[in-house]
């Protein structure tokens, strides 16, 4: 037997036939697998096309998305089944993985994700016990952007005092700024196209899209340089000069979406224009952050006034300018604290009277209320921030610390070798409540702001402060009352109200703020988006 097996193993007769059978089996099996794979691939491509069609159709009306998807399947007489139809928000950002760009938990819904599945029958797989393979395909489509309105908050400057603004810019930038009155007039009177600015920044920063740009951190110098690139004449010259100064100053950076907000789903051109000075002022506030600056203010009165200003931050996720589709986006002003020291000349029989006044303004806010494309108008609901005005002293370090309440000490309004007078008072100003502002085409084209509240609020508040001041008078440090002096001091305080009101109003305008007021400026209105077709997401 052993010998037979050895002879059989060494026998080469019939080897070609056996090999042919083996190769034939392999060829037939490979052909069967190829046919089945091709069938699955073909059906997968067809299912992807069906998912794309269903998603685009559903995005036209998100309210009937699932019904629309089922209708598409019925019309195509497809055997595919709906796994999910989900509404959500889509972010076109290159720094976000494609799989994570659709957010099904977002409140603002501008996209639909459709997931379909289908069982593909195999021709030869059943030999191995596999009758079908389940194929799953997904598609995301974004609905057409709705009508949009653009507006900013906290822009009210009507005139510039070059020495005052030079001082403010120099302290914020960290280098001396000496622009001319002509330069400031051009900055104040000119505007720029927001879309042109964003395009210039996109190219200079080499980012992929607008959403990625808005999430980008840029230097203040880069922003000002781009502002110069999209303006002309004296405005460009002034901005280029500021950009050069910023290049020698400590680095200041900001995220663009802290300044400009574009609502989800707004694609294509951003239709908005803004005053150059307002944008520059807002960018400085964002880039520099909470900081105390000191200003010498010219007052047309026999008094001197020194001002300390602390500019705080906006609330998180709140921009200065928004291109909005509804009221979900809120823009806010920054908080601000001011301390004004007013000192008189030597008064006969009294000496110098010192009046330190503290003013605090919380952030005002605004949101889109309605768009009426038929009338070419849009409405904004706005509210001024609560405010308070007090008589008292505060340390510079405490002035810019917005995490703590201001700690005021009674003001030494008169301190001589004969008499000492301390004073204290506080007047609170409630917010304005929600008010609706309507902007028509003329307002939008002229970039004309509207104001909630009235400038008389400040004057009446300062007047009440002087009238309700509590005086602590001491003669020679013995606590003896001095007859007639309280009335004389109250008269003096009343006389100081007018120049103090002017000082506060001038500084508030420079910062784009107001006590008991909020200013909203239209930037653009774009209609007709509903006619645009939905688009497939990446």
C-alpha positions as semicolon CSV with decimal commas, in nm:
position;residue;x (nm);y (nm);z (nm)
1;X;0,000;0,000;0,000
2;X;0,279;0,237;0,085
3;X;0,440;0,173;-0,249
4;X;0,116;0,244;-0,432
5;X;0,074;0,577;-0,264
6;X;0,429;0,678;-0,353
7;X;0,370;0,589;-0,717
8;X;0,040;0,784;-0,716
9;X;0,207;1,090;-0,569
10;X;0,473;1,085;-0,833
11;X;0,234;1,026;-1,123
12;X;0,204;1,345;-1,339
13;X;-0,051;1,218;-1,584
14;X;-0,387;1,418;-1,590
15;X;-0,237;1,724;-1,405
16;X;-0,355;1,974;-1,668
17;X;-0,712;1,857;-1,639
18;X;-0,715;1,889;-1,261
19;X;-0,560;2,233;-1,280
20;X;-0,814;2,339;-1,542
21;X;-1,100;2,235;-1,318
22;X;-0,949;2,431;-1,028
23;X;-0,895;2,743;-1,240
24;X;-1,247;2,718;-1,383
25;X;-1,393;2,707;-1,032
26;X;-1,192;3,018;-0,940
27;X;-1,296;3,201;-1,257
28;X;-1,663;3,120;-1,210
29;X;-1,647;3,224;-0,844
30;X;-1,466;3,547;-0,927
31;X;-1,712;3,626;-1,204
32;X;-2,004;3,566;-0,971
33;X;-1,847;3,789;-0,704
34;X;-1,779;4,061;-0,963
35;X;-2,136;4,049;-1,087
36;X;-2,270;4,076;-0,733
37;X;-2,024;4,356;-0,643
38;X;-2,115;4,547;-0,958
39;X;-2,481;4,505;-0,880
40;X;-2,432;4,637;-0,525
41;X;-2,219;4,929;-0,650
42;X;-2,474;5,021;-0,915
43;X;-2,760;5,014;-0,666
44;X;-2,554;5,212;-0,411
45;X;-2,492;5,488;-0,666
46;X;-2,858;5,490;-0,761
47;X;-2,956;5,507;-0,391
48;X;-2,716;5,800;-0,336
49;X;-2,875;5,985;-0,625
50;X;-3,217;5,913;-0,482
51;X;-3,109;6,039;-0,137
52;X;-2,971;6,358;-0,296
53;X;-3,296;6,419;-0,486
54;X;-3,508;6,353;-0,178
55;X;-3,295;6,582;0,042
56;X;-3,305;6,872;-0,205
57;X;-3,681;6,834;-0,245
58;X;-3,731;6,821;0,132
59;X;-3,514;7,130;0,189
60;X;-3,760;7,339;-0,011
61;X;-4,004;7,310;0,278
62;X;-3,861;7,178;0,603
63;X;-4,206;7,162;0,759
64;X;-4,308;6,874;0,528
65;X;-3,966;6,714;0,487
66;X;-4,054;6,353;0,568
67;X;-4,371;6,359;0,358
68;X;-4,171;6,500;0,066
69;X;-3,907;6,228;0,092
70;X;-4,174;5,956;0,088
71;X;-4,339;6,119;-0,214
72;X;-4,005;6,113;-0,401
73;X;-3,963;5,741;-0,326
74;X;-4,316;5,670;-0,448
75;X;-4,263;5,868;-0,769
76;X;-3,939;5,682;-0,839
77;X;-4,111;5,351;-0,757
78;X;-3,811;5,271;-0,543
79;X;-3,779;4,981;-0,303
80;X;-3,566;5,200;-0,074
81;X;-3,685;5,270;0,278
82;X;-3,653;5,582;0,491
83;X;-3,423;5,529;0,785
84;X;-3,430;5,889;0,915
85;X;-3,530;6,238;0,805
86;X;-3,374;6,487;1,046
87;X;-3,389;6,866;1,056
88;X;-3,096;7,067;1,184
89;X;-2,832;7,329;1,113
90;X;-2,541;7,295;0,874
91;X;-2,208;7,474;0,926
92;X;-1,996;7,528;0,615
93;X;-1,662;7,536;0,797
94;X;-1,343;7,377;0,669
95;X;-1,213;7,323;1,023
96;X;-1,513;7,101;1,109
97;X;-1,512;6,741;0,982
98;X;-1,779;6,683;0,718
99;X;-1,948;6,422;0,935
100;X;-1,990;6,679;1,215
101;X;-2,116;6,974;1,013
102;X;-2,482;6,879;1,045
103;X;-2,618;6,953;1,393
104;X;-2,954;6,787;1,452
105;X;-2,995;6,948;1,798
106;X;-2,966;7,311;1,684
107;X;-3,256;7,546;1,752
108;X;-3,215;7,727;1,422
109;X;-3,294;7,477;1,146
110;X;-3,177;7,542;0,792
111;X;-3,099;7,194;0,657
112;X;-3,234;6,839;0,631
113;X;-3,047;6,510;0,643
114;X;-3,205;6,214;0,466
115;X;-3,084;5,858;0,525
116;X;-3,218;5,583;0,296
117;X;-3,156;5,209;0,298
118;X;-3,222;4,934;0,046
119;X;-3,165;4,556;0,036
120;X;-2,978;4,458;-0,283
121;X;-3,036;4,097;-0,390
122;X;-2,726;3,897;-0,486
123;X;-2,718;3,671;-0,793
124;X;-2,466;3,419;-0,666
125;X;-2,426;3,508;-0,301
126;X;-2,704;3,271;-0,206
127;X;-2,461;2,985;-0,278
128;X;-2,276;3,104;0,029
129;X;-2,596;3,167;0,219
130;X;-2,601;3,547;0,157
131;X;-2,922;3,644;-0,021
132;X;-2,892;4,025;-0,001
133;X;-2,673;4,310;0,122
134;X;-2,822;4,620;0,289
135;X;-2,699;4,948;0,141
136;X;-2,729;5,275;0,336
137;X;-2,680;5,625;0,189
138;X;-2,723;5,975;0,337
139;X;-2,755;6,325;0,192
140;X;-2,777;6,674;0,349
141;X;-2,941;6,966;0,169
142;X;-2,960;7,330;0,280
143;X;-3,274;7,529;0,220
144;X;-3,259;7,863;0,035
145;X;-3,151;8,146;0,265
146;X;-3,444;8,358;0,370
147;X;-3,467;8,735;0,348
148;X;-3,196;8,901;0,556
149;X;-3,153;9,234;0,731
150;X;-2,827;9,377;0,861
151;X;-2,788;9,622;1,149
152;X;-2,541;9,725;1,418
153;X;-2,576;9,861;1,770
154;X;-2,409;10,147;1,953
155;X;-2,316;10,389;1,675
156;X;-2,403;10,751;1,739
157;X;-2,101;10,973;1,677
158;X;-2,189;11,290;1,486
159;X;-1,865;11,488;1,528
160;X;-1,507;11,421;1,626
161;X;-1,278;11,617;1,856
162;X;-0,935;11,525;1,711
163;X;-0,732;11,577;2,035
164;X;-0,980;11,366;2,231
165;X;-0,988;11,087;1,972
166;X;-0,610;11,094;1,927
167;X;-0,575;11,046;2,302
168;X;-0,827;10,759;2,304
169;X;-0,668;10,578;2,008
170;X;-0,315;10,627;2,140
171;X;-0,399;10,464;2,474
172;X;-0,595;10,180;2,318
173;X;-0,332;10,102;2,053
174;X;-0,030;10,157;2,276
175;X;0,144;10,399;2,036
176;X;0,098;10,770;1,976
177;X;-0,162;10,848;1,711
178;X;-0,167;11,190;1,550
179;X;-0,426;11,191;1,274
180;X;-0,546;11,522;1,135
181;X;-0,894;11,666;1,151
182;X;-0,926;11,588;0,777
183;X;-0,845;11,222;0,844
184;X;-1,101;11,197;1,121
185;X;-1,367;11,367;0,911
186;X;-1,307;11,112;0,635
187;X;-1,325;10,821;0,880
188;X;-1,650;10,959;1,017
189;X;-1,817;11,033;0,683
190;X;-1,723;10,721;0,485
191;X;-1,859;10,366;0,481
192;X;-1,736;10,033;0,351
193;X;-1,887;9,721;0,198
194;X;-1,881;9,431;0,446
195;X;-1,872;9,167;0,173
196;X;-1,568;9,332;0,010
197;X;-1,396;9,342;0,349
198;X;-1,463;8,972;0,412
199;X;-1,339;8,879;0,064
200;X;-1,017;9,074;0,115
201;X;-0,960;8,903;0,450
202;X;-1,038;8,560;0,299
203;X;-0,770;8,610;0,034
204;X;-0,507;8,759;0,265
205;X;-0,556;8,487;0,529
206;X;-0,590;8,204;0,273
207;X;-0,899;8,052;0,433
208;X;-1,146;7,833;0,246
209;X;-1,480;7,997;0,312
210;X;-1,662;8,270;0,499
211;X;-1,761;8,056;0,799
212;X;-1,399;7,956;0,850
213;X;-1,298;8,322;0,820
214;X;-1,546;8,439;1,083
215;X;-1,414;8,176;1,324
216;X;-1,059;8,295;1,252
217;X;-0,850;8,504;1,492
218;X;-0,699;8,801;1,312
219;X;-0,471;9,080;1,417
220;X;-0,615;9,427;1,452
221;X;-0,352;9,548;1,206
222;X;-0,463;9,291;0,946
223;X;-0,825;9,401;0,985
224;X;-0,742;9,772;0,956
225;X;-0,523;9,702;0,653
226;X;-0,813;9,520;0,482
227;X;-1,040;9,811;0,569
228;X;-0,791;10,037;0,390
229;X;-0,789;9,804;0,088
230;X;-1,165;9,837;0,037
231;X;-1,186;10,215;0,087
232;X;-1,051;10,506;-0,116
233;X;-0,914;10,857;-0,089
234;X;-0,838;11,017;0,245
235;X;-1,012;10,733;0,429
236;X;-0,766;10,481;0,286
237;X;-0,473;10,710;0,375
238;X;-0,595;10,745;0,735
239;X;-0,647;10,369;0,774
240;X;-0,308;10,291;0,623
241;X;-0,150;10,531;0,873
242;X;-0,329;10,355;1,159
243;X;-0,220;10,016;1,022
244;X;0,143;10,131;1,019
245;X;0,111;10,249;1,379
246;X;-0,045;9,916;1,480
247;X;0,252;9,737;1,327
248;X;0,483;9,894;1,587
249;X;0,241;9,849;1,880
250;X;0,178;9,544;2,101
251;X;-0,014;9,276;1,910
252;X;-0,391;9,302;1,936
253;X;-0,608;9,016;1,807
254;X;-0,977;8,941;1,781
255;X;-1,211;8,676;1,645
256;X;-1,410;8,813;1,357
257;X;-1,734;8,649;1,471
258;X;-1,711;8,857;1,790
259;X;-1,751;9,156;1,560
260;X;-1,960;9,032;1,266
261;X;-2,231;8,766;1,283
262;X;-2,376;8,603;0,972
263;X;-2,685;8,395;1,039
264;X;-2,669;8,024;0,949
265;X;-2,786;7,949;0,597
266;X;-2,698;8,292;0,459
267;X;-2,494;8,209;0,151
268;X;-2,353;8,420;-0,127
269;X;-2,296;8,792;-0,105
270;X;-2,337;8,970;0,229
271;X;-2,545;9,277;0,152
272;X;-2,431;9,523;0,420
273;X;-2,247;9,852;0,453
274;X;-2,119;10,011;0,773
275;X;-1,956;10,343;0,870
276;X;-1,578;10,307;0,882
277;X;-1,541;10,477;1,221
278;X;-1,808;10,259;1,384
279;X;-1,637;9,940;1,264
280;X;-1,296;10,067;1,375
281;X;-1,431;10,167;1,716
282;X;-1,600;9,829;1,765
283;X;-1,286;9,640;1,653
284;X;-1,069;9,834;1,899
285;X;-1,306;9,747;2,182
286;X;-1,298;9,377;2,093
287;X;-0,922;9,358;2,040
288;X;-0,813;9,557;2,343
289;X;-1,063;9,421;2,594
290;X;-1,136;9,581;2,933
291;X;-0,901;9,876;2,974
292;X;-0,902;10,210;3,152
293;X;-0,802;10,518;2,952
294;X;-0,765;10,876;3,072
295;X;-0,887;11,171;2,869
296;X;-0,854;11,548;2,912
297;X;-1,180;11,700;2,797
298;X;-1,221;12,059;2,681
299;X;-1,509;12,222;2,866
300;X;-1,644;12,565;2,773
301;X;-1,667;12,671;3,136
302;X;-1,436;12,789;3,416
303;X;-1,378;12,429;3,521
304;X;-1,135;12,151;3,428
305;X;-1,245;11,797;3,361
306;X;-1,050;11,472;3,353
307;X;-1,217;11,152;3,242
308;X;-1,131;10,791;3,309
309;X;-1,311;10,544;3,083
310;X;-1,325;10,166;3,122
311;X;-1,469;9,978;2,825
312;X;-1,585;9,626;2,903
313;X;-1,664;9,329;2,681
314;X;-1,986;9,233;2,514
315;X;-2,169;8,933;2,644
316;X;-2,032;8,610;2,501
317;X;-2,166;8,513;2,157
318;X;-2,286;8,865;2,091
319;X;-2,154;9,058;1,791
320;X;-2,162;9,426;1,700
321;X;-2,302;9,377;1,347
322;X;-2,539;9,100;1,239
323;X;-2,674;8,981;0,907
324;X;-2,988;8,820;1,050
325;X;-3,285;8,620;0,925
326;X;-3,490;8,621;1,246
327;X;-3,472;8,726;1,608
328;X;-3,247;8,446;1,729
329;X;-2,934;8,662;1,690
330;X;-2,892;8,942;1,944
331;X;-2,635;9,220;1,916
332;X;-2,521;9,404;2,227
333;X;-2,318;9,708;2,319
334;X;-2,023;9,668;2,551
335;X;-2,053;9,767;2,915
336;X;-1,883;10,092;3,012
337;X;-1,778;10,278;3,325
338;X;-1,683;10,644;3,338
339;X;-1,536;10,854;3,615
340;X;-1,532;11,229;3,555
341;X;-1,339;11,466;3,782
342;X;-1,462;11,823;3,752
343;X;-1,273;12,093;3,943
344;X;-1,364;12,462;3,965
345;X;-1,128;12,756;3,990
346;X;-1,074;12,909;4,334
347;X;-1,409;13,038;4,451
348;X;-1,415;13,338;4,682
349;X;-1,435;13,233;5,042
350;X;-1,446;12,860;4,959
351;X;-1,158;12,750;4,739
352;X;-1,168;12,484;4,467
353;X;-1,472;12,257;4,452
354;X;-1,404;11,904;4,328
355;X;-1,691;11,700;4,184
356;X;-1,615;11,335;4,095
357;X;-1,903;11,168;3,912
358;X;-1,923;10,798;3,831
359;X;-2,146;10,663;3,553
360;X;-2,209;10,298;3,472
361;X;-2,391;10,170;3,165
362;X;-2,491;9,808;3,116
363;X;-2,513;9,659;2,769
364;X;-2,804;9,748;2,545
365;X;-2,935;9,490;2,299
366;X;-3,126;9,456;1,975
367;X;-3,275;9,178;1,764
368;X;-3,452;9,152;1,431
369;X;-3,830;9,159;1,473
370;X;-3,965;9,139;1,117
371;X;-3,881;9,183;0,749
372;X;-4,138;9,321;0,506
373;X;-3,993;9,290;0,157
374;X;-4,316;9,419;0,005
375;X;-4,269;9,753;0,185
376;X;-3,887;9,732;0,165
377;X;-3,857;9,771;0,543
378;X;-3,746;9,579;0,849
379;X;-3,816;9,615;1,221
380;X;-3,573;9,582;1,510
381;X;-3,666;9,538;1,875
382;X;-3,417;9,719;2,097
383;X;-3,367;9,790;2,465
384;X;-3,122;10,022;2,636
385;X;-2,910;9,899;2,925
386;X;-2,974;9,990;3,286
387;X;-2,750;10,268;3,412
388;X;-2,657;10,453;3,727
389;X;-2,491;10,785;3,799
390;X;-2,328;10,848;4,135
391;X;-2,119;11,100;4,319
392;X;-1,809;10,931;4,457
393;X;-1,451;10,816;4,412
394;X;-1,331;10,483;4,269
395;X;-0,985;10,331;4,223
396;X;-0,860;10,286;3,864
397;X;-0,802;9,912;3,919
398;X;-1,161;9,869;4,036
399;X;-1,296;10,079;3,749
400;X;-1,195;9,827;3,481
401;X;-1,280;9,516;3,685
402;X;-1,624;9,432;3,550
403;X;-1,635;9,108;3,747
404;X;-1,700;9,309;4,064
405;X;-1,940;9,584;4,159
406;X;-1,792;9,931;4,174
407;X;-1,686;10,027;4,526
408;X;-1,742;10,400;4,561
409;X;-1,628;10,613;4,853
410;X;-1,783;10,952;4,943
411;X;-1,639;11,236;4,739
412;X;-1,426;11,502;4,908
413;X;-1,577;11,790;4,714
414;X;-1,414;12,053;4,936
415;X;-1,103;11,999;5,145
416;X;-0,934;12,311;5,281
417;X;-0,762;12,404;5,602
418;X;-1,089;12,557;5,719
419;X;-1,365;12,328;5,603
420;X;-1,405;11,974;5,472
421;X;-1,710;11,857;5,283
422;X;-1,787;11,503;5,174
423;X;-2,077;11,420;4,946
424;X;-2,255;11,111;4,822
425;X;-2,548;11,047;4,588
426;X;-2,672;10,786;4,341
427;X;-2,942;10,794;4,075
428;X;-3,046;10,477;3,891
429;X;-3,183;10,478;3,537
430;X;-3,397;10,182;3,435
431;X;-3,369;10,028;3,091
432;X;-3,597;10,164;2,822
433;X;-3,802;9,848;2,785
434;X;-3,845;9,683;2,447
435;X;-3,905;9,934;2,170
436;X;-3,961;9,864;1,801
437;X;-3,771;10,062;1,539
438;X;-3,869;10,054;1,170
439;X;-3,611;10,114;0,898
440;X;-3,719;10,198;0,544
441;X;-3,512;10,197;0,227
442;X;-3,408;10,562;0,272
443;X;-3,280;10,486;0,624
444;X;-3,090;10,181;0,499
445;X;-2,928;10,357;0,204
446;X;-2,822;10,651;0,422
447;X;-2,713;10,423;0,712
448;X;-2,922;10,649;0,938
449;X;-2,937;10,533;1,301
450;X;-3,246;10,546;1,520
451;X;-3,234;10,608;1,893
452;X;-3,435;10,463;2,177
453;X;-3,466;10,709;2,462
454;X;-3,378;11,077;2,471
455;X;-3,070;11,282;2,544
456;X;-3,267;11,462;2,815
457;X;-3,236;11,150;3,032
458;X;-2,871;11,229;3,098
459;X;-2,930;11,595;3,180
460;X;-3,220;11,521;3,414
461;X;-3,021;11,244;3,583
462;X;-2,724;11,473;3,650
463;X;-2,963;11,742;3,773
464;X;-3,126;11,498;4,014
465;X;-2,783;11,386;4,132
466;X;-2,686;11,742;4,228
467;X;-3,022;11,812;4,393
468;X;-3,019;11,495;4,602
469;X;-2,659;11,502;4,719
470;X;-2,606;11,421;5,086
471;X;-2,348;11,661;5,235
472;X;-2,126;11,595;5,536
473;X;-1,971;11,931;5,640
474;X;-1,702;11,969;5,902
475;X;-1,545;12,294;6,024
476;X;-1,179;12,265;6,132
477;X;-1,231;11,890;6,165
478;X;-1,455;11,938;6,473
479;X;-1,779;11,833;6,310
480;X;-1,933;12,178;6,361
481;X;-2,191;12,275;6,100
482;X;-2,120;12,586;5,898
483;X;-2,441;12,792;5,850
484;X;-2,522;12,890;5,493
485;X;-2,257;12,666;5,332
486;X;-2,487;12,377;5,232
487;X;-2,707;12,605;5,026
488;X;-2,404;12,771;4,867
489;X;-2,254;12,432;4,779
490;X;-2,578;12,308;4,629
491;X;-2,590;12,619;4,411
492;X;-2,233;12,549;4,295
493;X;-2,315;12,186;4,224
494;X;-2,615;12,296;4,023
495;X;-2,396;12,532;3,820
496;X;-2,163;12,240;3,740
497;X;-2,444;12,027;3,598
498;X;-2,441;12,183;3,250
499;X;-2,067;12,136;3,171
500;X;-2,069;11,792;3,335
501;X;-2,365;11,689;3,120
502;X;-2,172;11,805;2,812
503;X;-1,860;11,610;2,914
504;X;-2,049;11,286;2,971
505;X;-2,245;11,324;2,649
506;X;-1,928;11,384;2,448
507;X;-1,751;11,078;2,589
508;X;-2,061;10,861;2,556
509;X;-2,094;10,957;2,191
510;X;-1,729;10,877;2,133
511;X;-1,787;10,526;2,272
512;X;-2,122;10,479;2,097
513;X;-2,314;10,452;2,425
514;X;-2,590;10,636;2,602
515;X;-2,749;10,654;2,945
516;X;-3,108;10,541;2,902
517;X;-3,051;10,516;2,528
518;X;-2,968;10,262;2,260
519;X;-2,872;10,342;1,901
520;X;-2,936;10,103;1,612
521;X;-2,795;10,162;1,264
522;X;-2,928;9,978;0,955
523;X;-2,665;9,818;0,733
524;X;-2,860;9,639;0,461
525;X;-3,174;9,454;0,348
526;X;-3,177;9,172;0,095
527;X;-3,495;9,008;-0,033
528;X;-3,591;8,743;-0,286
529;X;-3,388;8,450;-0,148
530;X;-3,692;8,223;-0,152
531;X;-3,662;8,185;-0,529
532;X;-3,314;8,031;-0,494
533;X;-3,300;7,650;-0,508
534;X;-3,183;7,438;-0,215
535;X;-2,825;7,316;-0,238
536;X;-2,655;6,991;-0,142
537;X;-2,404;7,019;0,141
538;X;-2,049;6,892;0,102
